């Protein structure tokens, strides 16, 4: 495997260098270029809160839209479809269709508690989605997904040291009635219904409504003795809607957005003792459609989110004033069989599959959550060389979390009940300044002052769960924590336009993540705090249009160093979360992104990233798997904790690559197309410590879609068949280490058919 990785990396790097050199040399050779012929579509992004050509901004950004976005989200996929589809981006979850955790350039947070802070920010329609439950909102009727790599602390603010994922929905417009309706049916009784309708209401007013309904039957059988039942897990009903109202006058626009989600389903499935001892392979005979749970009947995941925003924009010629007001709320009740099996070996009962030391069934609950945010921006629109943006940002979040442990052998008796409450307030002032020194050279600098404060309290009402000495833990008096900090973030970037086809850029940026507090006291007594982390990142790259605008080749290299990185030690002896700070973490790598119109009928894309991360802290140590259920490969201290110095970060694959190809051919009155995509991610560590069993194997997934598109009157019709993970490769993608070798796996092969009609 290591030899394969080295060879593959070598081939990719050489390919990137050759492609960049070829594109650059052909472009450098001719300063005066002929007019562009019809070729690749210009991609416009709002990575700097202005509409700009992605090829002309000094930011490492990848935009996903059109055919690729539609194909990736086939099969009723949730936001995790982005995993491995964009350079340096990984997405995973231990909750399933909600609570996604994002990683960019190896930086993320494995924390599964409901107040977890993430270093990758998530912004939808210009409103930050801070709580992880909000980040799981379904992706539908979306114009574009942008992934900004590297610190984004100047314009986007708090908690963006790793980068930003940004979604922009399709907006209302002053056009005739338009919209679409699509319906698909596929494996496991999955239906996916999506639609949108937009129209003008008056000369100044337009509206758009978008809806989604996804449904999947329960398909996983429970074969635990005494609990046998077919089709008990795996299903869901996910419904969401968005309504937008746009008012446009000569110098003023107002956009109102209301959105909601209602998910009624089952959490991700945990498989007890799914991983071979002394190996990271799934056990012989593993079947993802079968579990042996004593709590399967109680598994449920219910999520309700609701939000609205109002964007007001005044255009005074030389200046534009923008106000974005956002409100979000979320509720969740998620309950599941955490040990992934039945029985309690330490209680003297029969267990399976294999030995299950303790029986764990728990629920994580958000009964109350509200988030308010407000941003004001003043942007200049000068015709000269100098422009700027100035702004103010305010954020307030109130969150209540309940942690409940059930007695799996005497359900619904409870073993523990605890509560956490957290209020976060933050504000910032910021500015970004652009100066065009010459026709070819420009400089951008930004600065932001951020102030962040958290008030936290945790209390346990009772607990019958034994501590490390197997004594009942009992109640815990309220623990109060207050943390606040401020920081000045900045960035400096330069762009050099060698000619109309080639842009070179370099960027130096500072980022900041505010202090975090964690107190999952249903299972442990400790309330831990991680102090602020800061990052200094440097990157440089090239963005080039080649082949007379029929090709696009972008590449970048980067290096970063983090002081006091916040990490979460999850699992171990008590399945708790322990926040820690690392003295220093470094990372470096290369990213490559290309798109080619090979012929008028064939379009291809290729991207890859290499990310190397390393923890540098000689004294940092964490608990390892409980009851010796794994083979730890790190050195151990006398107290049994694993030393982390030199380890890579968890869920940080060194190599990600993705290729796509779309071929079209006119047949009759329409167009036939076939599309395929393949994504690969390298092996990963699930936890901060390294072990044989808890290293996820490399994963290669392929997709295929074929269809026919035709037009009649003002309607466009599409009939398609598709498959996801067509090779049916199933690997462990996550684990729980505190009780047994419990694993989570990726979704297997999915096939389906879709019919879509669009009108305009």
N, C-alpha and C positions, 0 to 999 in steps of 0.2 A: 504493500500500500504506500509506504513512504517513497519507494522508488517511483511508483506511478505518479504520486503527487509532485515529486521534483521534476519528472519529465513533462508532466502536463503544465506545470507552472512555467517551465522553461519555454515550451512551445508557445504558450499564451503570451509571455513577455516578449519573445522574439517576434511574434505576430504583431503585437501592439507597436513595437519599435519600427518594424518594417512598414506597417500601415501608416503610422504617423510620418515617418520619413518620406514615404512615397507621396503622401498627400501634401506634405509641406514643400517638398522639392518641386513638385509640379506647380504648386501655387506660387512659391518664391520665384520661380523662373520667369514669371510674367507679371510685372507690376500693373500693366494695363490689360484688363480682361474684357472679353466680349460680353455683351448682354447675356444675362442668364436665360437658359431655356427652361421650359417647364420641367420641374423635377420634384424633389422632396418638399413637402409642406413646411413652411416656416412655423416653428414652435414658439409661441409667445407665452411667457411665464410672468408671475408677479412675485418672484423671489425677493425683490427689493421694494415691494409694495408699489411698484409702477409696472405697467405693461411694457415688457421689453423682449427682444429677440434673445432666446436662450443662448445663442452663439456669441452674443456680444457683451455678456455680463461676467465680471470676475468672481464667479461663484461656482463651485462644483455642484451642479444640479442636474437631475435627470427627470424628465417629464414623461408620464405615461398617459396615453390617450388613444382614442380611436379603436382600431381593430384589436390591438394588443390588450387594451383595457377590457374590451368586451370578451375576448377569449379567456383571459385569466380568471374573470369573475363568473364564468359559466359554472354550472352544476350547483347553483345556490351557495357559492363560496362566500365566507365572511372575509373580513379585512386581512386575514392571514394569507390570502392569495398573493399578497405582495412579497412574501418570504422568498428570497433568492431570485426575484425577478428584476431587481435593480442593483447595480454595483454597491457593495458594502452594506446592504440592508438585509436584516433578518427579523422575522416576526414569529413569536411563539406565545402559547398560553397554556396554563394549567387549569383554566376554567372552561375552555371550549370556545363557543361563539361570542364570548364577551371577555373583557379584561385582556386585550392583546398587550404584549410587551415588545417594544421596538428596540432594535440594536443597530447602530450605525458606526461603521469602522471599529466594531468590536465593543462599543460602549453601550451599555443598557443596564437593566436592573432586574434580577431574578426574583425579587420580593413579590410574594403572592398575597400579601395583606392588602386590604382595601383602601389604605391611605398611602400606598407606596408612591414615592416620588421617582419619576423617570427622567433621565438626562436627554431623551429624545422627546421634543414637544410635538403635539398634534393639533393642527389648526384646521377648522372647517369653516369655510365662508367667512374668514377673517376673525373667528372667535376661537380662542384657545380652549381645548377640551382637556382640562387638567386631570380629573379623576379617571382612572383606568377604565371604569365602566362606561364612561362617555365615549372612549376611544373605540368601542366595539360597534358603534352605529353602522348599519349596513351601507354599502357603497352602491348607489343606484342613481341614475340620471345625473351622473357626474361628468363634467366637461374635461377635467384634467386632474391628475395626481402629480404633485411635485415632491421630490425628495432632495432637500438641501443638506449636503454633507459638511461637517465641520461646525464650529461654534457659530451660533446665530444670535448672539447676545445683544447686538446693537438695536436692531429693528424689531425683533420678536421677543426679547426680554428674558424673563426668569426661566431657569431650568432648560436651557438649550445648549449645553456644552458639547453634546454629540452631534446635534443637527435637528432637522425639522421635517416632518411629513405634513404636507399641506394639500387639502382637497378643496376644489372649487366646483360647486354644483352648476348645472345649466340654469341660466337666469331668464326671467321673462324678457320679452323684446317687443318692439313696435312692429311686429310682422303679422301677416295673416295667421289664422288659427293653424297651429302645428303641434305635433306630438308623435307618440308611438305607443304601441302595445305589444308586448312579447310574452309568450308563454312557453315553458319548456317542461318536459317530463323526463325523468331518468331513473337510474338505479335507486334501489331502496325506497321506492315510492315517493321520490322527490319531485315536487312541483315548484316552479319558480315563475311567478307572475309579476311583471313590472310594466309600468306605464307612466306616461306624462302627457299633459295637455296644457298648451299655452295659447293665449289670445290677447288681443287688445280689447280694452273695455271702453276707453275714450281716447281722444287725441293725445292725452298725456299719461294714461293709466293702462298698464298691462299686468297680466297675472299668469302664474304657472303653478300647477299642482302635479306632484309626483307621488306615486304609490308603489309599494312593494308588499308582496305576500309570498313567503317561502314556507314550504311544509315538507316534512320528511316523516315517514312512518318509523316507529320503533322497530328495530331489526336485530338487536342483539339478544340472544337467548341466555337465560340464567340456568345453570346446571348444578348449583350448590344443593347438596342433599337436604331435602325438606323445604327448599325454596324454589324448586324447579318451575320455570315459567318461560314460555316463548315470547319473543318480541317485547322485551321489557325496558330496554335502553336504546339510546342512539337517536331518538326522534326529536323533532322540534316544530313549532309554529312561530315564525318570525314575521312580524308585521311592522311596517314603517310608512310614514308619510311626510311630505314636505309641501308647504304652501308658501308662495312668494308673491308679493305685490310690489310693483315698481312704478313709481311716479317720476316722470321726466319733464322738466321744463328747460328753458334756454340755458340757465346757469345753476340749476338746482336739480338734484335727484334724491329720491328717498326709496330705499329698498327694505321691505319688511319680510322677515323669514320666520316661519313657525315650523317646527319639526317634532315628531314624536316616534317612539318605538315601543312595541309590546312583544316581548319574547316569552314564550311558554314552552319549555323543553327540558332536556336532560343535560347535566354537566358532562364534561369530558370523562371518558371511561378510564378507570385505573385497573390495571391487571396485576394482581399479586404474584410475586415470584415469576415474573415474565422473562427475566433476564438470567441467562445461565451464570452460575457461579464460576468465576475465573475467566469470564468472557463477556463481551458486550453484544453477543448475539441473542436473539429471542430463543426461548427454549424450544426443543423439538416438539413438533405438533401444535405450535401456537396457532390459535384461531381467533382473529380479532372480532369475530361475530359471536363469541361465546365467553361468558364470565362465570365465576363461581362466587357470588356475593351473598351475604346474609342480609344486606340492606338495599338491594336493588329496587325493591318496591317503593322505597321511600325517596329515591333520588329525584330531585327536581331542580330546575333553574328557571326562575322567573325574574325578568328584568323589565322595568318601565323607565323610560327616559323621556324628557320633554324639555323643549327649549325654544327660545325666540331671540331674534336680533333685529336691530334697526340701524341701518347705515344711511347717514345723511351726508351729502356732499355738495358743497357750494363752490362754483368755479367763478373766480373774479379775474379771469384773464391771466395775469402774472402769478396768481396764487390759487391754490385749491385747499379748502378746509374740509377735513373728513372727520366724522364722528361715528364710532362703531360701539353700540351698546349691546351687551349680550347677557342672557339669563339661561342657565342650565340647571336641571335637577335630575336626580337618578334615585332609583330604588332597586334593590336586588335581594333575592333570597335564593341561595345556592346550597344544596345539601347533597352529600354523596358518601359513598363507601370509600373511605380514604385508604384503608389497608388493602383493598382490592381482592379480598378473599372472604372466607367464612370461619367462624370459630375464634377461640382464644387459647393458644398453646400454653401460656403461662397460667391460665385459669383451669387447665386440665380438660378442655373440651377437644373434640376432633377438629382438625383444621384442614384447609385446602384453599387453593392449590399449594401444595408443599406446607411448610411450617409457617403459621401466622402467629407471631408472639402475642400481640395484643389486638383487640378488636376496636377499630376507630371508625366512627360515623360522626360527621360534624357538619355544621351549617355556618356559612358566612353571610351576614345580613347587613344591608344598609337600609334602615327604615326611614332615614331622613337625610337629604343632601340638597344644598342650594349653592349655586355659584353665580356671582355677579361680576361683570367686567366692563370697563369703559376705556376707550382709547380716543384721543384727539390727535390729529395730525395736520400740520400745515406744510404744504408742499409748494415749492416754487416751480413755475413753468416758463422760466426766462428763455429767450432765444439765444442768449450769449453763452459763454463758456462755463459759467458757474450756476449750479442749482443745489438745492438743499431740501431736507425734510426735518421738521422739528415736531416733537410729540410728547404726550403725557399718557401714562397707563395706570389704571387702578384695577385691583383684583381682590375679591373677598369670597371665601369659601367656608361654609359650615358643614361639618360631616359627623355623622354618628354611625358607629359600627358595633354590631353585636356578634360575639363569637359563642357558639353553642356546641357542646360536645354531648352526643347521645350515647346511651348504653346500648350497643348493638345487640347484646344478648337479652335485653329486657326493654326493647323499644316500646313506648316513647319516653322512658325514663331518661333524665338528663344527668350527665356526669359533671358538666361544668357550664357556667354562664358568666360571661364577662362583657364589659362595655368599654368602648373608646370614644372619646369626643375630641374633635380637633377643629380649631378655627384658624384660618390662614388669611392674613392681610398682606398685600404687597402693593407698592407703587413705584413708579419710575418716571424719569424724564430722559429723553433721548434726542439725538440729532445725527443726521447723516449728510455729508457734504461731498459733492462731486465737482471736479474741475477738469475741464478739457484743455490741457496745456497746448497740444497741437492737434492736427487732424488725426494723428495716429496714437497719441499718448494721453491717457486720462488717469486720474487718481481719485480714489474714494476713501474717505475716512469717516469713522463713526464713533460715537461715545454714548454711554448710557450709565446713569446712576440708578441703582436698584436698592430698595429697602424692603426687607422681607421679615415677617413676624409670624410665629406659630404659638398658639396656646393649646396645650394637650392635657387630657386627664384620662387615666385608665383605672378601672376598678373591677375586681372579680367578686361576684356575689357568693359563689360557692364552687368547689371543685373536689370531686372524688378521684381525680386522676392522680396516680402515684407520682411522686417526684423521683429523683435519681436513686433514692434509698428505698423506694417503693412504699413511702408513707403518703397518705392523702394530703394534697396541697392546701385544701381549705380556702377560706375567703382571703381577699387581699384588699386592704384599705386603699382609698383613692391615692393615686400617684400623680402629682401635678408637675408639668414641665412647661417652661416658657423659653423659647429660643428666638433670637432675632439677630439679623446681620445685614450689612449693606456692602455694596461692592460697585466699583467702577469698571464696566466692561468697555472694550474698544476693539476696533479692527482697522486695518489699513490694507487697501488693495490697489493694485496697478494693472492697467490693461494697455497692451500695445497692439495696435492694428497694423500688422505687417503689410497687408493689402486687403482687398475687399473679401478675400476668402479665408484669411488666417488671422486669428486673434491669439495672442499670448497673454497670460495673466499670472499674477502672484498675489498671495493673500496671507497676511499675518493677523491672527485673531486671538482675543482673550475671551474666555467664557466663564460662567459662574453657575453653581447650583446651590440653592439656599440650604440651611440645615434641615435634617430630617429627624423625625422621632418615630420610634416603633415600640409598641407595647402589646404584643399578642399574648395577654396574660391569662387566657383560658388554659394555656398549656405550659406556661413558665412564669416566673415571678419578675423577670428582668424587664425594665423599660430602658431602652438604649437610645443614644443620640449619636448622630453622625454630624460632625461640623461641616461647614461649607467646603465645597471643592472648587478648585479653579483649574483652568486648562489654558495652555498656550499652544497654539496650532499654527503650523506653516504649511502651505501648499502652493504648488505652481503647476501650470498646465497649458495645454494647447487646445483650441477649438477651431476646427477647419471644415470648410465646405470644399468638396472635391468633385471631380468628374462633371464639371459644368452644372453644379447643384444637384447632381444625381447621387451624391454621397455625402456623408457627414461623419467625421472622425474626431472624437474628443478623448483626451487622455490627461491624467493628473497624477502627481506623486505628492505624498503628504507625510508629515511627522508631527506628533504631538506629545506633550508631557503634561501629566495631571498631578497636581499637589493635593494631598488629602482626599483622594477619590473616595466617594461613598460606595461601600459595598454592603451586601446583605448576605450573611451566612444563614442559609435556610436549611431546615431539616436537622439532622444530627439526632441527639438522644431524645429530644422532646418535640420535634416538629415545630420549633419556634423560629422566630426571625431575630437575628442579632445584627444590629448595625455596627459597622466599623469604618475607620478611615485608613487608607493605605498611604504610606509615606510618599511614594511616587509610583506612577504607572506610565509607561511609554507605549507608543504605538506608531507604526509606520506602514506604508504600503503604496500600491499603485492601483489606479482605476482606468478602465478603458471602455468606451461607449461608441458604437458605430452603427450607421444605418446606410444601406445602399439600395438604390433602384437599379438592380442588375440589368433588367430589361424593362420594357413598358409593362410587362406582365408579371415580373418577379421582383419582390421587395424582400430584403433580408436585414436583420439586425443581429448584432453580436455585442455582448458586453462581458467583462470579467473584472474581478477585484481580488487583490491579494492584501490581506490585513494581518499584521503581526502585532500581538499585544503581549506585554510582559509586566508582571507585578514586581516591584523592587522594594521589598521591605523584609529585612532579615529576621525580624521578631514577630511578624504577623502569623497567627495560627488560629485554626478553627476546629470545631468538633467535626468528626467524621461519622460515617454510617453507624447506626446503632446495631448492637448484638453481632458485630463482626460479619455483617451480610455483604461486605464488598472487600476487594483487594486494593488497599490504598498504596499508591506508588510514590507518594511524597514522603520525605523524612518525617518522623513523628517525635514530638517532645516526650518527656517522661510522663506527662499527664495524658498522653494519648492523642493530643491535638496535632493536626497536620500543619507543617510549616509551608507557607505559600510562596516564598521567595522564588522568582523565576517562572511561576505558572502563567499561562495565558488566562484571559478573562473567560468566564463561562458564556456559552452560547455565542462564541466568537469564531466562526469558521475562518480559517486562513484563506480559503479559496472559494469564490462563488463565480459561476459563469452561467450565461443564459444566451441561447440563440433562437431566433425565430425566422420563419420563411413563409411568405404568402404568394401564391401563384393564382392568377386570374386569367380567364379566357372567355371571350364573348361566344355565347351559344344561343342561337335563336334570337329572341327578343330580350334576353337578359345576359347575365354574367355568372359563370361558374367560378368558384374559388375553392382553394384548399389551403389550410393554414396549419403549421405545426410549430410548437415551441418546446424547448428542452432546457431544464434548469438543473444545476448541480451545486450542491454545497458540501464542503469538506466536513470531516469529522469534528465534533464539538465536545467540550466538557460540559456536563450538566451542572456541576457545582464548582465552588471555588477550589476545593481540593481535587486532586486527580486520582482516579481509580480505574481499574480495568473495566469494571461493570458499568460505571456511569460515564462512559465516553460514547456519545452517539456516533454511530457509524455514518460514513458518507452516504448521501442520498441523491439519487438521480431520478427526476420525474419528467415525463413527457406528456404533451397534450396534442390533440389533433382535432381539427374542425373543418368540415367541408359543407358547402351549401350552394344555393342558387338564388340570385337576386334579380328581380325584374320590376319594371315600372308599368303602371297603368293609370291614366289620368293624373291625378295629383297624389298618387299613393305609390310607395315603394314596398315591395314584399320580399321577405327572405325566409327560406326554408333551409334548415341546417341540421346536421348531426354532429355530435362532438364526443370527445373522450378526454378525461383527465387522469393522470397517472396511468397511462395506457399499458405500461409494463407491469402494473400491479406490484410495485416495489413497496414493501412495508418494513419500516424501521422504527426503533425506539427514538422518540423525539423529546422525551422528558422523563423524569423519574422522581420517586419519593424514597428517601433513604433511611427514614427513622424507624422502620418496622420490618420491612422485607424488601426485596428487590422489585418494588412496584414500578411498572413502566406505563408510559403513554405512547401511542403509536400514531403515525400519520394515516390519513384516509387512503384506502385502497383504490382500485380502479373504479371509475365512474363513467358511465356512458349515458347519453341522452339525446333528445331531439328538441329543436326549438323552432317556433314560427313567430315571425315578427312583421308587423305592418307599421310603417311610418307615413305620416301625411303632412302636407305643407301647403 
